[in-house]
Amino acid sequence: MANTKQILTALTTVDGINTAVCVGRDGFVIDSAASAGTDVDAIGAMVSTGLGSAESVGNELNVGKLTQAMMEYDNGVIVMTAIGVDAILAVVAEDNASLGNVRMQVKKRKRDLEAIL
């Protein structure tokens, strides 16, 4: 069975994905795969806050449990998903990445991470 580092590294080999981070709900990084100079600690803190806010919106609007959140920016996309109740997977992809493939890969790796976390 693969470990978290191997799963995250595999995500960064997907065309367009350049960063993959697994963080606890407290914002502390569990593991990551990112290019040199990427501040994964800052990503962890922001992702935990962002996903928590997205979950609150869903609860308030009575639309069910959040399965995946995606934010599009001028120069990239961030996709986040909860891993069980204690962790979050976030990937950063380039703006020209295939969003369908990125979302599918996140969903697939979510299952892998849930099995080991």
C-alpha positions in Angstrom: 0.0 0.0 0.0 1.3 3.5 -0.9 2.0 6.1 1.7 0.7 9.7 1.7 3.9 11.1 0.1 3.6 8.6 -2.8 0.0 9.4 -3.3 0.6 13.1 -3.4 3.6 12.8 -5.6 1.5 10.7 -8.0 -1.0 13.5 -8.1 1.7 16.0 -9.2 2.5 13.8 -12.2 -1.0 14.4 -13.5 -0.8 16.9 -16.4 -1.4 20.4 -15.0 -1.2 19.6 -11.3 1.8 21.2 -9.7 1.1 21.0 -5.9 -0.7 18.4 -3.7 -1.1 18.9 0.0 -2.8 16.8 2.7 -3.5 18.9 5.8 -5.3 18.3 9.1 -8.4 20.2 9.9 -6.2 22.4 12.2 -4.3 23.6 9.1 -1.1 21.7 9.9 0.5 19.9 6.9 0.4 16.1 7.1 2.4 15.6 3.9 2.9 17.4 0.6 4.4 17.2 -2.9 5.2 20.6 -4.3 7.9 22.4 -6.3 10.8 24.0 -4.3 9.8 27.4 -2.8 6.1 26.5 -2.4 4.9 27.5 1.0 2.9 24.4 1.9 2.4 25.6 5.5 0.6 28.7 4.2 -1.5 26.5 1.8 -2.4 24.3 4.7 -3.7 27.1 6.8 -5.7 28.7 4.0 -7.1 25.4 2.8 -8.4 24.4 6.2 -10.2 27.8 6.5 -11.5 27.7 3.0 -13.0 24.2 3.1 -14.5 24.9 6.5 -16.2 28.0 5.1 -17.5 26.1 2.1 -18.9 23.4 4.4 -20.7 26.0 6.5 -22.3 27.5 3.3 -23.6 24.0 2.3 -24.9 23.4 5.8 -26.6 26.7 5.9 -28.2 26.2 2.5 -29.3 22.7 3.3 -27.6 21.2 0.2 -25.9 18.2 1.9 -22.4 17.2 2.7 -19.6 18.9 0.7 -17.9 16.4 -1.6 -15.4 18.7 -3.4 -14.7 22.4 -3.7 -13.1 24.1 -6.6 -11.9 27.7 -6.9 -10.8 29.2 -10.2 -8.4 32.1 -10.4 -6.8 33.9 -13.3 -3.7 31.7 -13.2 -4.8 28.5 -11.7 -7.4 26.3 -10.0 -7.5 24.9 -6.4 -9.5 21.7 -5.8 -10.2 20.6 -2.2 -11.9 17.6 -0.7 -12.3 16.3 2.9 -10.4 13.1 3.7 -12.6 11.5 6.4 -13.4 13.9 9.3 -9.8 14.9 10.2 -8.0 15.8 7.0 -8.2 17.7 3.7 -6.6 17.1 0.3 -5.9 20.1 -1.8 -4.3 20.4 -5.2 -3.2 23.4 -7.2 -3.5 23.1 -11.0 -2.5 25.4 -13.8 -5.2 27.4 -15.5 -5.0 25.3 -18.7 -5.4 21.9 -16.9 -8.2 19.6 -17.8 -10.6 20.3 -14.9 -12.5 17.1 -15.4 -9.3 15.1 -15.2 -8.1 17.1 -12.1 -11.4 16.5 -10.3 -11.4 12.8 -11.2 -7.8 12.3 -10.0 -8.6 14.1 -6.7 -11.6 11.9 -6.2 -9.5 8.7 -6.9 -6.7 9.8 -4.6 -9.2 10.7 -1.9 -10.1 7.1 -1.6 -6.5 6.1 -1.4 -5.8 8.6 1.4 -8.9 7.6 3.3 -7.6 4.0 3.4 -4.4 5.0 5.1 -5.3 8.1 7.3 
